[in-house]
Amino acid sequence: MARPAKPYLIVAAVEAALGRLASLAARRPVGTLLLTLLVTVAAVFPARRLTLNADLMGLLPESFESVKALRAVKDRFGGFGYVAVVASGGSPGALTSFVDDLAPKLQALPTIRYVDHKRPQAFFEQRFLYFMSLEDLDELEERISLRSNWEKRQKNPLYVALDDDPAPEVKLDDLVDKYGGAGAGRLARVKEPYYLDRERGMIALFAKPGGIGSDLNFSRRVVNDVKATVAAMDLSKYGPDFQVAYGGTFTKRVDQQDLITKDLRLTTLVAIVAILLYVVLYFRRVGAALLLFAPLLVGLVWTYGVAGLTFGRLNILTGFIGAILLGLGIDHGIHLLGRFEAELKKRSFADAIAHAFGRTGRAVVLAALTTIVAFLGLAISEFRAFREFGLLAALGVTFVALSTVLILPAALSLLSKWGWKPRDRGPGVMAGLMTRLARRPGVATAVAAVAFVALALTSLKGQFDYDTRSLAQSHLQSFKLDADLDRLLGYSMTPMVALANDAEHERAIVEAFRARKQRRGESSAIDLVTAKGDFVPVGQLEKQTRLRAIAKLIEPLEVSDFAGEDQKRFATLKQAVAAPPFTYADIPIEIRRQFEGADGGNGGSFVLIFSSLDLSDGQNAIRYADEVRRVPLPGGKSISAAGESLVMADVFSLVSREAPPVMGITLVLVFLSMWLLVGSLRKSLLCLVPAALTMVGTFGLLPLLGLSFNTLNVVMIPVLFGIGVDGGVHLVTRRSRPGQRVGALAETAQAIMAAVLTTSLGFGALVLADHSGLNSLGLVALVGLAINAVACVVVLPAVLLWMKEPDSSEGEGALADSAAAT
């Protein structure tokens, strides 16, 4: 059959260029290796400057409202969160003694702005009556008047009770509860001065750093300072079972970074060792592994060098690009080395190099180009984790392919001069499978169709995982302590913040958020809105007049007139009616500093907004973000809260909004590029069969295994599609002589299994990661690759045999044996 005029023109041009480059490298091996060495050394310097930013919240575009608002708050507020010290295993007295001893030591640290270990609720217990309305003070006066008159009658010796008249109660709880939603009201109702849980034997101390948690170096320094201070104390005096743990935002950032770094080292090392061992077993000699790994590592260095120049740091996904590229990048090396060995048995060295690298098969070039397209499709995403992963992965595949074409021919040229000879590896293991499939390909196709239809139905049960705990290190102690710390503190350690310019602006913001909460009623996600103005009630002089009147009513009463808990309530009331008015300057510093920045509040103040929802659920975070954004203010303006939970809400919203179109566009681009490169719609559709089955099978199998897609592992959708196309290309474009279809499919399937296994070793190493998000990425990858293996070595061969796809009879320049590695 005559060779098509237009199809494969791009692929043929790439083939020819690679062949010429490989031949040149083989003729000038020393110069080629020196040149690649110089380029690699040059790439090492920017690569060494790379840092790892494991924080998902740093992956949104700078233009996002939540990012700009968070930065503005951090500039004035000084950052969110604390370094929390949690002690347990001692008596309540020992626990309180510990935090009393530790607080001044931490306060003296240069990295600590202030230490919070006690509540100033005594101040508000004495002044809580000033926070009541005049109407409620009138009601209180009426109740006390009734009790006072009753006591006077009981003490009058001439008074004779006609019935058993009970003493009127002086109830306060119903009146105080009205104001429990405000910060001062909540403090007045808390009876424990320390952040102490007596039942669980636990106490907390909160150290506020003087810097921001996004500065990892500062976070590590302040956490180490706190830990060193505690370590220098004699903890044995607080009890034999006394223990200390650390939590809070700063501690979690350091723990997360350390865990990711450890995972990076472990998974990369495991991937290298596993792939090395596999290549040694596959080629049955150690030298083959060294030949393939040298260009692979060089390509990785080039990739990291460009990443250092362009991005300056790696994110949570690109940090593991090395382990991933190890599996993807070595596949082509296996094909090329195997093809060279096969060609060397019947040609001279120079011709073997030319044929192996110039005509090793359009399938290799097609697979590489479609894989690059699949990765580049992610680059259109606004989500930086996806965009940077796609760009670096595409760049990495390109660099690994280029370094392989340069280094492998040069190394083979030198080795051949030293007497190196290829070794026969014998027949592949796929021959028996293909023979069985050839007997009843229709049955195998039908069974596969039924299985994948069933998986397609189960895929409807799949759901996107919005739980941030599936992306965080919830098994780390610092993450586990979050719920305990919020409970001890009485509210979230990381509230949302709205910046206020002055007192009038602050009051407008508070009223606007409370109005929105009231409008939404029980469906509101807002729990508490508070500002420093809430701690200085209005109309104090008028209220003082009422309190003096109440004091006169109380004066004749004695504590002995009450019984049980009423005695304590009466003593507190007697103190409260005598309290003088107060100003903001009288408010305890523990309260004032929560609403002031590092400059002492000269730059305005803050309104704190607390949520009633569990914001670790991404759907709750999205709902909450919707409620605290664009809240209307008088004059036509609006205000939005800022906080890390809102940034995470934007991450979830962005991924859920972008994932379908980005993934869809990527799949379309892969198909179009396939059609353009192959030049045949029919063959292009056949090439896509494994990719389509991989998608269907993965989506259907994940729910059955209790797995789901999340913000991180959703990136595997286009990756698995590209890998599926890779296998389809090798099978459909495999050249075979008439009557040799079964043998050709067996050889190709064997090479595909080698590629899938090496890719699985690269991605599969992620299942060893302690980071739950990366662990889920590895699990999804393994599920998808297992489905892909079945689709490539069973389903598509059966379909091709059943359809009796005609053998290709293209000429010398046509598709060569891309699977000759077997």
C-alpha positions in Angstrom: 0.0 0.0 0.0 1.3 3.5 -0.9 2.3 5.7 2.0 -0.3 8.4 2.8 0.7 11.8 1.6 -0.2 13.9 4.6 -0.6 11.7 7.6 2.4 11.3 9.9 4.2 14.3 8.4 4.8 15.9 11.8 5.7 12.6 13.4 8.0 11.8 10.5 9.8 15.1 10.8 10.3 14.5 14.6 11.5 10.9 13.8 14.0 12.2 11.3 15.3 14.9 13.7 15.7 12.4 16.5 17.5 10.0 14.2 20.0 12.6 13.0 20.5 13.8 16.6 21.1 10.3 17.8 23.5 9.5 15.0 25.4 12.7 15.7 25.7 11.8 19.4 26.9 8.3 18.5 29.6 9.7 16.2 30.7 12.3 18.8 30.1 10.4 22.1 32.7 12.3 24.2 31.7 15.7 23.0 28.0 14.9 23.4 28.5 13.7 27.0 30.6 16.7 27.9 28.0 19.0 26.5 25.2 17.4 28.4 27.3 17.4 31.5 27.9 21.2 31.2 24.2 21.9 30.7 23.4 19.7 33.7 25.9 21.4 35.9 24.4 24.8 34.9 20.9 23.5 35.7 22.0 22.4 39.1 22.4 25.9 40.4 18.8 27.1 39.9 17.5 23.7 40.8 19.2 23.9 44.2 17.4 27.2 44.9 14.0 25.4 44.7 12.0 25.3 47.8 8.9 23.3 48.6 5.6 25.1 49.5 3.3 22.5 50.8 0.5 24.9 51.5 -2.5 24.5 49.2 -3.7 28.0 50.1 -0.7 29.5 48.3 -1.9 28.1 45.0 -4.6 30.6 44.0 -4.0 33.4 41.6 -2.9 36.7 43.3 -5.9 38.4 41.7 -8.4 36.4 43.8 -10.4 38.5 46.2 -9.8 36.1 49.1 -6.0 36.2 48.5 -5.8 40.0 48.4 -8.0 40.3 51.5 -6.0 37.8 53.4 -2.8 39.6 52.5 -4.2 42.9 53.7 -5.3 41.4 57.0 -2.0 39.8 57.6 -0.2 43.1 56.9 -2.2 44.8 59.6 -3.3 41.9 61.8 0.1 40.2 61.9 -1.0 36.8 60.8 -3.5 34.2 62.0 -3.2 31.5 64.6 -1.0 30.5 67.5 1.6 28.1 68.7 -0.5 26.2 71.2 1.0 24.3 74.1 -1.3 21.5 75.5 -0.5 19.8 78.8 -2.2 16.8 80.2 -1.6 14.0 82.7 -1.6 16.2 85.8 -4.0 17.4 88.5 -5.8 20.7 87.8 -3.5 22.5 90.2 -0.4 21.1 88.5 -1.8 22.0 85.1 -2.5 25.6 86.1 0.9 25.9 87.7 2.6 24.7 84.5 1.0 27.4 82.3 1.6 30.0 85.0 5.3 29.1 85.0 5.5 28.8 81.2 3.7 32.0 80.2 6.4 34.5 81.3 9.1 32.4 79.8 7.4 32.4 76.4 6.5 36.1 76.7 10.2 36.9 76.9 11.0 35.2 73.6 11.7 37.7 70.8 9.5 35.7 68.4 6.4 35.8 70.6 4.1 38.9 70.5 2.0 37.8 73.5 0.9 34.8 75.5 -2.7 34.0 76.4 -3.2 31.5 79.2 -6.0 32.9 81.3 -9.4 34.4 80.6 -10.1 37.9 82.1 -13.7 36.9 82.8 -13.6 38.4 86.3 -13.6 41.8 84.8 -16.8 41.1 83.0 -18.5 39.2 85.8 -18.2 42.4 87.8 -19.5 44.6 85.0 -21.9 42.4 83.1 -24.9 44.5 84.1 -23.7 47.3 82.0 -24.1 45.1 78.9 -27.9 44.7 79.6 -30.5 47.0 78.0 -32.4 49.5 80.2 -35.5 47.4 79.8 -33.8 44.3 81.2 -32.3 46.3 84.1 -35.9 47.4 84.9 -36.9 43.8 84.9 -34.1 42.9 87.2 -35.0 45.8 89.5 -38.6 44.5 89.6 -37.4 41.0 90.5 -35.1 42.3 93.3 -37.8 44.6 94.6 -40.2 41.6 94.9 -37.5 39.6 96.8 -36.5 42.5 98.9 -40.1 43.2 100.0 -40.6 39.5 100.7 -37.5 39.4 102.9 -38.7 42.5 104.8 -42.1 40.9 105.4 -40.4 37.7 106.6 -38.2 39.6 109.0 -41.1 41.7 110.4 -42.1 40.1 113.7 -45.6 41.5 113.3 -46.1 39.9 109.9 -48.3 36.8 109.9 -48.3 34.8 106.6 -51.7 33.7 105.6 -50.3 31.0 103.4 -47.0 29.3 102.7 -45.8 32.0 100.3 -42.4 30.9 98.6 -39.5 33.4 98.2 -39.5 35.1 94.8 -36.5 34.0 92.8 -34.0 36.5 91.6 -33.3 34.9 88.2 -30.4 36.2 86.1 -29.7 33.4 83.7 -32.6 34.3 81.3 -31.4 37.9 81.1 -27.7 37.1 80.8 -28.5 34.5 78.1 -29.8 37.3 75.8 -26.3 38.6 75.5 -24.4 35.3 75.3 -23.9 35.9 71.5 -21.6 38.8 72.1 -17.9 38.3 73.1 -18.3 40.0 76.5 -21.4 38.0 77.3 -19.6 34.7 76.5 -16.7 35.7 78.7 -19.0 36.6 81.6 -20.6 33.2 81.4 -17.4 31.2 81.5 -16.6 30.2 85.0 -13.1 28.6 84.4 -10.4 31.3 84.5 -7.9 29.0 82.7 -8.3 27.2 79.3 -8.8 24.0 81.4 -10.8 20.9 80.8 -11.1 19.4 84.3 -12.9 16.2 83.2 -10.2 15.3 80.5 -7.3 16.7 82.5 -6.1 19.0 79.8 -5.0 22.6 79.7 -3.9 24.9 76.8 -1.7 28.0 76.5 -1.8 30.1 73.3 1.4 31.9 72.2 0.8 34.5 69.5 3.9 34.8 67.2 5.1 38.2 66.0 5.3 37.1 62.4 3.1 35.3 59.9 2.7 31.6 59.4 3.2 31.7 55.6 6.9 32.5 56.3 8.0 28.9 56.8 11.4 29.9 58.2 9.8 32.1 60.8 7.2 29.4 61.6 10.0 26.9 62.2 11.9 29.3 64.3 9.0 30.2 66.6 7.9 26.6 67.0 11.5 25.6 67.9 11.7 28.4 70.4 8.6 27.3 72.1 9.6 23.7 72.2 13.1 24.6 73.5 11.6 26.7 76.3 9.3 23.8 77.4 12.2 21.3 77.1 14.3 23.5 79.5 11.7 23.2 82.2 11.6 20.4 84.8 8.3 18.8 83.9 8.6 16.0 86.4 7.4 18.4 89.2 4.0 18.6 87.6 3.3 14.9 87.9 4.8 11.5 86.8 2.4 11.2 83.9 2.7 14.8 82.8 2.8 15.3 79.0 3.1 18.2 76.6 1.9 18.4 73.0 1.9 21.2 70.4 -0.7 22.4 68.1 -2.0 25.6 66.4 -1.6 27.0 62.9 2.2 27.6 63.1 2.9 24.1 64.4 0.7 22.5 61.8 2.5 24.3 59.0 5.9 23.1 60.2 4.6 19.6 60.7 3.0 19.5 57.3 6.2 20.8 55.6 8.3 18.2 57.4 6.0 15.4 56.5 5.8 16.4 52.9 9.6 16.7 52.7 10.0 13.2 54.3 7.4 11.8 51.9 9.2 13.4 49.0 12.5 11.7 49.9 10.9 8.4 50.7 8.7 8.1 47.6 11.4 9.3 45.2 13.9 6.8 46.7 11.4 4.0 46.6 10.5 4.8 43.0 14.1 4.9 41.9 15.0 1.6 43.6 11.8 -0.2 42.4 12.2 1.0 38.8 15.9 0.2 38.8 15.2 -3.4 40.0 12.5 -3.8 37.4 14.7 -2.6 34.5 17.5 -4.9 35.7 15.1 -7.9 35.7 13.6 -6.8 32.4 16.9 -6.5 30.5 18.6 -9.1 32.8 21.7 -7.0 33.4 22.6 -4.1 35.7 24.2 -2.1 32.8 20.9 -1.6 31.1 19.5 0.1 34.2 22.5 2.5 34.3 22.1 3.2 30.6 18.5 4.2 31.1 18.7 6.0 34.4 21.6 8.3 33.4 19.5 10.3 30.8 16.5 10.1 33.0 18.2 11.8 36.0 19.8 14.3 33.6 16.3 15.2 32.2 15.0 15.6 35.8 17.8 18.0 36.7 17.1 20.1 33.6 13.4 20.1 34.5 14.2 21.2 38.1 16.6 23.8 36.8 13.9 25.4 34.6 11.5 25.2 37.5 14.0 27.1 39.7 14.3 29.8 37.1 10.5 30.2 36.4 8.6 29.2 39.6 11.3 29.4 42.3 9.5 26.8 44.3 7.6 23.5 44.1 4.0 23.0 45.1 2.4 20.0 46.7 2.0 18.3 43.3 5.2 19.4 41.5 7.2 18.4 44.5 6.6 14.8 43.5 7.2 15.3 39.8 10.5 13.4 40.1 8.8 10.2 41.3 6.1 10.6 38.6 8.6 11.3 35.7 10.7 8.3 36.8 7.8 6.0 35.8 6.7 8.0 32.7 10.2 8.9 31.4 11.8 5.5 31.4 9.2 3.9 29.1 10.7 5.4 25.9 14.2 4.4 27.0 13.0 0.8 27.3 11.6 0.9 23.8 14.7 2.6 22.3 17.2 0.3 24.0 15.2 -2.8 23.2 14.9 -1.7 19.6 18.6 -1.0 19.3 19.5 -4.5 20.6 17.2 -6.0 18.1 18.6 -4.0 15.2 22.2 -4.6 16.2 21.7 -8.3 15.6 21.2 -7.7 11.9 22.9 -4.4 11.2 26.1 -2.5 11.8 26.3 -0.3 14.9 25.7 3.0 12.9 22.8 1.6 11.1 21.3 0.1 14.3 21.4 3.5 15.9 19.9 5.2 12.9 17.1 2.6 12.7 16.4 2.4 16.4 16.2 6.1 17.0 15.1 7.3 13.6 12.6 4.5 12.9 11.9 3.1 16.3 8.2 3.6 15.5 5.9 6.5 15.2 4.1 5.0 18.1 6.9 6.1 20.4 6.8 9.7 19.0 3.0 9.7 19.0 2.8 8.5 22.6 5.3 11.1 23.7 3.5 14.0 21.9 0.0 13.0 23.1 1.3 12.6 26.7 2.8 16.1 26.5 -0.5 17.4 25.1 -2.3 15.8 28.0 -0.1 17.5 30.5 -0.2 20.9 28.7 -4.0 20.7 28.9 -3.7 21.2 32.7 -1.7 24.4 32.1 -4.8 26.3 31.1 -6.1 26.0 34.7 -6.1 29.0 37.0 -5.3 26.6 39.9 -1.6 26.9 40.2 -1.2 23.3 41.5 -2.6 22.0 38.2 -1.0 24.6 35.9 2.5 24.2 37.3 2.2 20.4 37.4 1.0 20.3 33.8 3.8 22.6 32.6 6.6 20.8 34.5 5.3 17.4 33.6 5.2 18.3 29.9 8.6 19.9 30.2 10.0 16.9 32.0 8.8 14.4 29.4 10.4 16.6 26.7 13.7 16.9 28.5 13.8 13.2 29.4 13.2 12.3 25.8 15.9 14.7 24.6 18.5 13.6 27.1 17.7 10.0 26.2 18.3 10.7 22.5 21.6 12.4 23.4 23.1 10.3 26.2 21.9 6.8 25.2 23.5 6.7 21.7 26.7 8.3 23.0 26.9 5.7 25.8 26.1 2.8 23.5 28.8 4.1 21.1 31.4 4.0 23.9 30.3 0.6 25.2 30.4 -1.0 21.8 34.0 0.0 21.5 34.6 -1.8 24.7 33.1 -5.0 23.4 29.5 -4.7 24.7 27.0 -7.1 23.1 23.2 -7.3 23.5 21.7 -10.3 25.3 18.7 -12.4 24.0 15.9 -12.2 26.5 13.7 -14.9 25.0 10.0 -14.8 24.2 7.6 -12.6 26.1 4.8 -13.8 28.5 2.0 -12.3 26.4 2.2 -14.9 23.6 -0.1 -17.4 25.3 -2.7 -14.7 26.2 -2.8 -13.4 22.6 -3.2 -16.9 21.3 -6.2 -17.5 23.6 -7.7 -14.2 22.6 -7.3 -15.0 18.9 -9.5 -18.1 19.4 -12.6 -16.3 20.6 -12.0 -12.6 20.3 -15.8 -11.8 20.0 -16.5 -13.5 23.4 -13.6 -11.6 25.1 -14.9 -8.4 23.6 -18.5 -9.0 24.8 -17.4 -9.9 28.3 -15.3 -6.8 28.5 -18.2 -4.7 27.2 -20.5 -6.0 29.9 -17.9 -5.4 32.6 -17.3 -1.9 31.6 -21.0 -1.1 31.3 -21.4 -2.3 34.8 -18.5 -0.1 35.9 -20.1 2.8 34.0 -23.3 2.4 36.1 -21.4 2.2 39.4 -19.5 5.4 38.4 -22.8 7.3 39.0 -22.3 6.6 42.7 -19.0 8.5 42.8 -18.7 11.8 44.6 -16.1 14.5 44.8 -14.5 14.6 48.3 -14.8 18.1 49.8 -13.3 17.2 53.2 -10.1 19.1 53.7 -9.1 16.3 56.1 -8.6 14.1 53.1 -5.9 16.6 52.0 -4.3 17.3 55.4 -2.3 15.3 57.8 -5.2 14.7 60.2 -3.2 11.8 61.8 -0.5 14.2 63.0 -0.9 15.2 66.6 -0.9 18.9 65.8 -3.9 18.4 63.5 -5.7 16.1 65.9 -5.5 18.8 68.6 -7.6 21.3 66.6 -11.0 20.2 68.0 -9.6 20.1 71.6 -8.1 23.6 71.2 -11.3 25.1 69.8 -13.3 23.6 72.7 -10.9 24.9 75.3 -10.7 28.3 73.8 -14.5 28.4 73.3 -14.3 29.4 69.7 -12.2 28.8 66.6 -8.5 29.7 66.8 -8.7 31.1 63.3 -11.8 33.3 62.9 -12.6 35.3 59.8 -11.6 39.0 60.0 -13.0 42.2 58.5 -10.8 45.3 58.7 -12.3 48.5 60.1 -10.9 52.0 59.6 -12.4 53.6 62.7 -15.0 53.1 65.4 -17.9 54.2 63.1 -16.8 51.9 60.3 -16.4 49.1 62.9 -19.9 49.5 64.2 -21.3 49.5 60.6 -19.5 46.3 59.8 -20.7 44.5 63.0 -24.3 45.6 62.3 -24.1 44.5 58.7 -22.9 41.0 59.5 -25.4 40.6 62.3 -28.1 41.7 60.0 -27.2 39.1 57.4 -27.0 36.4 60.2 -30.5 37.5 61.4 -32.0 37.4 57.8 -30.7 33.9 57.2 -32.0 32.7 60.6 -31.3 29.1 61.5 -29.7 28.5 58.1 -26.9 31.1 58.8 -23.4 29.8 59.0 -22.3 32.7 61.2 -22.1 31.9 64.9 -20.6 35.1 66.5 -19.7 38.6 65.3 -17.7 40.7 67.7 -15.5 43.7 67.8 -13.8 45.8 70.4 -16.8 48.1 70.5 -18.9 45.3 71.9 -16.8 45.4 75.1 -17.7 49.0 75.9 -21.5 49.2 76.2 -23.3 52.5 75.4 -25.4 54.5 77.9 -23.3 53.6 80.9 -24.1 56.7 82.9 -27.8 56.1 82.6 -27.4 52.4 83.4 -25.3 53.4 86.5 -28.3 55.3 87.8 -30.4 52.2 87.5 -27.7 50.1 89.2 -27.6 52.5 92.1 -31.3 52.1 92.5 -30.9 48.3 92.5 -28.1 48.6 95.0 -30.4 50.3 97.4 -32.9 47.5 97.1 -30.1 44.9 97.6 -28.7 46.7 100.7 -31.1 45.2 103.2 -30.5 41.7 101.9 -27.9 39.3 103.3 -26.1 36.4 101.7 -27.6 34.2 104.4 -31.1 35.0 102.9 -30.2 32.7 100.0 -29.3 29.1 99.8 -26.9 27.0 97.7 -25.9 28.4 94.3 -28.2 31.4 94.9 -25.7 32.7 97.5 -22.9 32.9 94.9 -25.3 34.6 92.4 -26.3 37.1 95.1 -22.6 37.9 95.9 -21.8 38.4 92.3 -24.8 40.6 91.8 -23.9 42.7 94.8 -20.5 43.3 93.3 -21.9 44.1 89.8 -24.3 46.8 91.0 -21.4 48.6 92.6 -19.2 48.5 89.6 -18.3 51.9 88.1 -18.5 52.8 84.3 -15.5 51.9 82.2 -13.9 52.8 78.9 -12.0 50.8 76.3 -8.7 51.6 78.1 -10.0 49.8 81.2 -10.6 46.6 79.2 -8.0 43.8 80.0 -5.1 43.7 77.6 -6.0 40.0 76.9 -9.1 41.3 75.1 -7.8 44.4 73.5 -4.9 42.8 71.7 -7.2 40.4 69.9 -8.5 43.4 68.0 -5.3 45.3 67.5 -2.4 44.7 65.1 1.2 44.7 66.0 1.1 48.5 66.0 -1.2 48.6 69.0 -4.4 49.4 67.0 -3.2 52.7 65.5 -4.1 51.5 62.0 -7.7 50.7 62.8 -9.3 47.6 64.3 -10.8 44.2 63.4 -14.2 42.6 63.4 -14.0 38.9 64.1 -16.6 36.6 62.6 -16.9 33.0 63.9 -18.6 30.2 62.1 -21.1 27.7 63.5 -20.0 25.1 60.9 -17.2 22.6 60.6 -15.1 24.4 57.9 -13.0 21.3 57.3 -15.9 20.3 55.1 -15.2 22.1 51.8 -19.0 22.5 51.1 -19.5 24.1 54.5 -16.5 26.4 53.7 -18.1 27.4 50.4 -21.4 28.1 52.0 -19.8 30.1 54.8 -17.7 32.1 52.3 -20.8 33.0 50.3 -22.4 34.4 53.5 -19.5 36.5 54.7 -18.6 38.1 51.3 -20.0 41.3 49.8 -22.0 42.2 52.9 -23.7 45.6 52.1 -22.7 48.6 54.2 -24.4 52.0 54.4 -23.6 54.3 51.5 -23.7 51.6 48.8 -20.4 50.0 49.8 -19.8 46.4 50.8 -17.3 44.5 53.0 -16.0 40.9 52.8 -14.4 38.9 55.5 -10.9 37.4 55.1 -9.4 34.2 56.4 -7.7 31.0 55.4 -10.9 29.1 55.4 -12.2 31.4 52.7 -9.1 30.8 50.6 -9.7 27.1 51.0 -13.3 27.6 49.9 -12.0 29.4 46.8 -9.7 26.4 46.2 -12.6 24.0 46.3 -14.8 26.3 44.2 -12.1 26.8 41.6 -11.3 23.1 41.3 -14.9 22.1 41.1 -15.6 24.9 38.6 -12.5 24.3 36.5 -12.1 20.6 36.6 -14.8 19.6 34.2 -13.9 22.1 31.4 -10.2 21.7 31.9 -10.4 17.9 31.8 -12.8 18.1 28.9 -10.6 20.4 26.9 -7.6 18.3 27.7 -9.3 15.2 26.4 -10.4 17.0 23.3 -6.9 18.3 22.7 -5.5 14.8 23.0 -8.0 13.4 20.6 -7.4 16.2 18.0 -3.7 15.9 18.3 -4.0 12.2 17.8 -6.2 12.7 14.7 -3.8 15.3 13.3 -0.8 13.1 13.9 -2.3 9.8 12.7 -4.3 11.3 9.9 -7.1 8.7 10.2 -10.3 9.1 12.2 -10.9 5.4 12.4 -7.4 4.7 13.8 -7.6 7.7 16.1 -10.8 6.3 17.6 -9.3 2.9 18.0 -6.2 4.5 19.7 -8.6 6.1 22.2 -10.3 2.9 23.2 -8.0 2.1 26.1 -8.1 5.7 27.3 -11.9 5.7 27.3 -12.1 2.3 29.0 -9.6 3.5 31.6 -11.7 6.5 32.4 -14.9 4.5 32.7 -13.3 1.7 34.7 -11.6 4.1 37.1 -14.7 6.2 37.7 -16.7 3.0 38.3 -14.1 1.2 40.5 -13.3 4.0 42.8 -16.7 4.0 44.6 -16.5 0.2 45.0 -13.1 0.6 46.7 -14.3 3.4 49.0 -12.1 6.0 47.1 -13.1 9.3 45.5 -11.6 12.2 43.7 -10.4 15.2 45.6 -8.7 18.5 44.9 -5.3 16.8 44.4 -5.9 13.4 42.8 -8.4 14.8 40.2 -5.2 15.7 38.3 -4.9 12.0 37.4 -7.9 12.1 35.0 -6.0 13.7 32.0 -2.8 11.8 33.1 -4.5 8.4 32.9 -6.2 9.4 29.7 -2.8 10.3 28.1 -1.3 7.0 29.4 -4.3 5.1 27.9 -3.7 6.8 24.6 -0.1 5.8 24.7 -1.0 2.1 24.9 -3.7 2.4 22.2 -1.2 4.1 19.9 1.3 1.2 20.2 -1.3 -1.4 19.5 -3.1 0.3 16.6 -0.1 1.5 14.8 2.0 -1.7 15.3 3.3 -2.9 11.9 3.1 -6.6 11.2 3.4 -8.7 8.1 0.3 -10.6 7.0 -0.3 -13.6 9.3 1.8 -12.3 12.1 -0.9 -10.3 13.9 -0.9 -12.4 17.0 2.8 -12.3 17.5 2.9 -8.6 16.8 0.2 -7.9 19.4 2.0 -10.2 21.9 5.2 -8.2 21.5 3.4 -4.9 21.8 1.4 -5.9 24.8 4.5 -7.1 26.5 6.1 -3.6 26.0 2.9 -1.9 27.2 2.9 -4.0 30.4 6.5 -2.9 30.9 5.5 0.7 30.5 2.5 0.4 32.8 4.6 -1.3 35.5 7.3 1.3 35.5 4.7 4.1 35.5 2.9 2.3 38.4 6.1 2.1 40.3 6.6 5.9 39.9 3.0 6.8 40.9 2.6 3.9 43.2 5.4 5.1 45.5 3.0 7.8 46.6 0.9 5.3 48.5 3.7 5.2 51.0 3.3 9.0 51.6 1.8 9.8 55.0 0.2 12.9 53.5 -3.4 11.7 52.9 -3.9 13.8 49.8 -0.8 12.4 48.1 -1.6 9.0 49.3 -5.0 9.2 47.7 -3.3 10.4 44.4 -1.1 7.2 44.5 -4.1 5.0 45.1 -6.2 6.5 42.3 -3.2 6.2 40.0 -2.8 2.5 40.8 -6.5 1.8 40.2 -6.4 3.7 36.9 -3.2 2.0 35.7 -4.6 -1.4 36.6 -7.7 -0.7 34.5 -5.4 0.7 31.7 -3.3 -2.5 31.7 -6.5 -4.7 31.2 -7.8 -2.4 28.5 -4.4 -2.4 26.6 -3.4 -6.1 26.9 -6.8 -7.7 26.9 -9.7 -5.6 25.6 -8.2 -3.6 22.7 -6.2 -6.7 21.3 -9.5 -8.7 21.4 -11.3 -5.8 19.6 -8.6 -5.7 16.9 -8.6 -9.4 16.5 -12.4 -9.5 16.4 -12.6 -6.6 13.9 -9.9 -8.4 11.8 -8.1 -5.1 11.5 -6.0 -5.4 8.3 -2.3 -5.8 8.7 -0.2 -2.8 7.8 2.0 -3.1 4.8 3.6 0.2 4.9 7.1 0.6 3.5 10.5 1.0 5.0 9.8 4.5 6.2 6.5 3.3 7.8 5.9 2.4 11.4 8.7 0.4 12.9 8.5 -2.0 15.8 8.0 0.3 18.7 7.5 -2.7 21.0 10.7 -4.5 20.1 11.9 -4.1 23.7 10.5 -7.5 24.3 
